[in-house]
């Protein structure tokens, strides 16, 4: 802790209600040039807690703790251990899961994921960057991973004045085998998307295996985890992705499973496809980076889901998702409703899903609920 800062009464009230961020408008102190951990007070001088301070960010403060206790190596080790203890029962389902989910585990803007014996870390604020050495040391001391890989390639770092890069911090292992349900997958953590793979989609992938039937189509299949899960339940599976590298890894993960992989643009595939399906899964990339792009995003979701619904057989099932923060569950579900109504297709809802439980939603921070999925079955 290197400084003391003052915030407005409104920001103080929000923090006490569970909201962990303080923006420029509520920051009353002079901007310090150096990032780090600061003591936070209100205008009356009352201590509120400690927070990461980022001098260049619109989110000036990210709240860590209401305590005056020194934030040091033992502090981080305790929080990381608590994160692991809350999730270790997932090991019966998978040996890959999120250990620390940033604000959701009270280490704001820090992500720590475990991929079997490889751990991955991501720091997305200048304040958190100053504590990276202590956090990495805590992982090494507490868990002795084969490797720790830094996945700091996320665009939000530019807003913090931080560089984008990926590198090995400890060890030299970059590939490992992930077990998920009854399947195993090879993951290149250094080269993979996000922190190595899409761990937040685990529950939805496993649910897909229970919903799938007949002739199945997996769109934006990436490295093929979901289509491998559904293949034993389907009579045939077609999987589409635009990335040649992802398709290559998907083929490797599929092994002898009867899956037809197609490299190509999903929109083009849907518009040109003459086949019909009994099950379609849609997991498109985010169509909205913020509330300003919400209308455009809704149009994107309407277009792609309408195209998919046109290929769905009577009694067919569509499992579709959105990872856009600004698209709420209600907005997304109403979007699917409009698509069905315009096509004159009645349906019932079979499933509603969110990001898996190792990616907790923080009370008071609606932005922490970002991934939502809905499974519907057509009546005719």
C-alpha positions, 0 to 999 in steps of 0.5 A: 500500500503506497497511498491513500485515496478518497472516493465519493459517498455514492461510490462508497455505498456501492462498494458496501453493496458489493460493487467492486469498481470505482470510476473516474467520476467518483475518484476525488484524489489527485491521480498518482502516476504509479499503479499499486495498492491504495487505502480507500477512504470516503470524504469524511476520512472513514476507511473503506478498504484496500484496492488496486489502483490503475492511473490510466484506466477508467476503472480507477479502483478495483476493490480487494478487501475491507480489511487493513491487513497487509496485502502480501504473499500470505494474503494472496496464498490464502485467497488462492487456496480458498479458491482452490478449496471451493472448486476441488470437488470439480476434479471428479468431472474435470482436471481443468478448472478456474481457481481464481475468477477475478472479482468473483474470488476477491482478487480483482482483474486476476484470472488463475486457471488450472489445466491438469499440471499446467497453471495459467495466469492473466492480469488485466489491470495495472494495479494487479500487475504490480502484484504478479510476482507475489501471486505467482510465488503463491501458486508455486509454493502451494501447488508445485505445477509443472509449468505456469504460463502467462496469458496476457494477450487480452485487449483490455490491457491496452486500456491500462497501458500494459503490453500484450504477450504470452510467455512461460513463467515457470517450467517448460511444459505447454501441452497437457491432457484434459479430462472432462466427463468421459472424454480426454482432450489435448490442450496447448495452453500457451497457444490456446484461446483465452487462458488456454481453453473455454473452461466456462463452457464445461457445464453446457458441453456436458448438457449438450450430450444429454440433449443431442439426438439424430443428425447433429451440427456443431457450429463454431466448434473450435477444438471439438470438445462439444462435438466429441461429447455429443458424438456417441449420442448422434447418428452423425455429427458435422462440425464447422469452424473458420480456423484451420488450426482449431479444425486440425486440433479438433480432428486430433481430439476426435480420434476415431469418432465419426465426426465430419469437420468443415473449415469455413465461415459459419454464416456462409455454411448456414446460408448455403446448407441444403441439409436438415438436422435434429440437433444444432449447437451454436456458440458464436463469438461475442457480438457486443463489446459493450452496451453501445453495441447491444443493438448490433449484437441483437441483430447478429444473434437474430440472424445466426439463430434464424439461419440455424432454425431454418435447418432444424427438423420438426422436434429438433433441438437448438442449443444456443449461447451468448457470451456478450456481457451486455446481452442479459438472459432476458434479452437473449431469450427474447431474441430466440423467441422472436426468431421462432415467431418470425418463422412460425415455429412453436417451441418449448424450453428444455434447458437454461444454462450459465457459465460453470460454477468455477466462474462465480457471479459476484453479488453487485456486479452484473458484468460477472454474469456473461455466459448464458445458453438456452436449449429449445425443442421445436413442436413442428 
